[in-house]
Amino acid sequence: MNESTITLRGNVGADPVVRTVGDASVVNFRMACTPRKLNRSTGEWSDGVTQWFSVSAWRQLGENVGRSLRKGDPVVVHGRLTARSYVNKDGLEVNTFEVEANAVGHDLSRGMSSFSRSPRSLAAAAAPAREPLDGDAERDPLADWRAPGADPWDQKPTTPDDGESAEEVDASVAA
């Protein structure tokens, strides 16, 4: 297992293309990664040279990518890196980088996303659970999150406002 793996952050360059190879589906898309550098003396940001990667995702991951990503989406891709070279029609040698993805997702540092389970994941979740082992909690592990008001986005801010002390805020949030 001496494979080269890589994690990339960038933008989807074109809408993903889904196709079938044998009995497996695969999605392919191009990804642009442009480094940004801060010039500390001027305080201004500048873009570096954009690097392009071809990304392929197989089977269920590919189907989910095809349904989820669109051109311009900020993404994070993790997978196996392969470098290839070929001679183009002008007789020039071209080097390309390809990533066979094993994980793909929206880059949440640049926006928000919403998750929904794929049909296969739903079927697996509906399957009968295993018998509990000694020490297993016999309650729903997500019950705390499903309780009314348990969503952290619904909570009061934890910073003091209008002269309240941090202790007063903590006490009101805990109540």
N, C-alpha and C positions, 0 to 999 in steps of 0.2 A: 504494500500500500504506500509506495513512494510517489504518489500522485501530487502534482502541483495544484493546490487549491487556492482560490482567490475570492475576496469579497470586494465587490465594486459598488460605488454609489454614482448615480448619474441619471440621465433621462432617456426614456424610450424614444428612439429616433423615427420609428414608423409603426403603424398599427401592427400587432403581432399577426403572423400568418399561421393558421392551423391546417395541418394536413395529416393524412393517414399513411403510415408505412407498415405494410403487412396488417397485423391486427392491433398495432399500437398507434396512438396519436402523438404527434410532435408539434410543438409551436416554435417558430423562429422569429426573432426580432433583433434589430440593431440597437445598440446602446451607446450613448455618447457620454464620456466622462471628461469634464473640463475642470482642471485644478484652478483654484483661486488663491492668489497670494496677496498678503497685506504688505504694502510698502510702509514700514513703520515711520519713516521720516515725513512722508506726506499724509499718512493716514488713509490712503486710497487703496481700493482693491483693484487688482488686474487679473484678467483671465489668462491662463496658460494655454498650451497647445491641446486641442481636443483630441482625445484618443477614442477610436471606435472599436467596439467589440461585437461580434456575432454571438448571440445567445440562443441555445436550444434547450427546451424543457420537454421531457417525455411523459407520456401516460397521463395520470391524474393531474400532476403538476402542470403539464402543458395545457390541458383542458381548462384548468383554473386560471392560468395566465391569459389564455385566449379570451376568457370571459371578463377578466378583471382589468387588464392594462390597455391603455390607449396612447397614441403618439403624444409625447410631451410629459407624460407622467414621471414624477421623480421616483426612482426605484433603488432597491438594494438587491444585488444578486450575489449568491454564493455558489460556487461550483468548481469543477475541474477545468483548469486552464490548458489550452493546447495552442501552440504556435504552428502555423502552416505557411508555406511559401509556394508561389506559383508564378508562371510567366504569363503576363497579360497579352492582349492582342497586339500591343505596341512593342512587344519583345522585352519589356521591363520586368524584373523580378519584384514581386509584391509580397510583403509579409502581412499576414493577418493573425488576429488573435480570436480564438473561439472559446466560449465557456459553455460546458454542459452543466446546466444549473441543477442543483438539488434543493435550493431554497430561493424564492423570489417574493418580494413584498414591496409595498409602497414605502417610501422614505418618510416616516412620520415626523422627522425633524423639519420637514418642509410643508406639512399639511396634515389633514385628518383623513381617516379612512374608516370604512365600515366593513365588518366581517360577517359573512354568512357561510354556513357549512355547505359543502358540496353534497349532492345526493348520496354518495358513497359514505361520507362521514356521518350523515344523518342516520343511515342504516346501521352503521357500526355503533353509534350512540344509543340506538333503540334496541340493540341486541341485549339479551339477558346478561345482567351483571354476574360476576363470579361470586362465589360464596365468600362472605367476609372472613378474614383471618383473625386470629387473636390479636387484639390491639387495634384493629381497624375501627375507625369511627363509623357508626351505623347511621350517619345522617348525610344529607346532601352537602357536598363540599362547597357548593355555590350558594347555599341558603343565605349566608350573610350578605351576599351581593344582590340577591333577589328580594331581600326584605325592603319594604318601603323606606325611602330616605337613606338607603345604604350606599347609593351611588356617590362616589367622592365628588362628582361634579355638582351635586345638589347641596353639598355642605356649605356652611358659612365660611367666610374667609378667616384665616388664622392670624391675620396681622392686626395689630391694635388700630382702632379707628376712634376718632373723636375723644382722645384722651384716655381711652381704656388701656389698662395694663395688659401685658401678654397673659398674665394669670387669669384675668377676667374673661378674656377672649377664649382661652382654653376651657374655662369652666362652662361658658355658654355653649361651646361646641359639643362638649361632653354631655350636656343636659339633653 
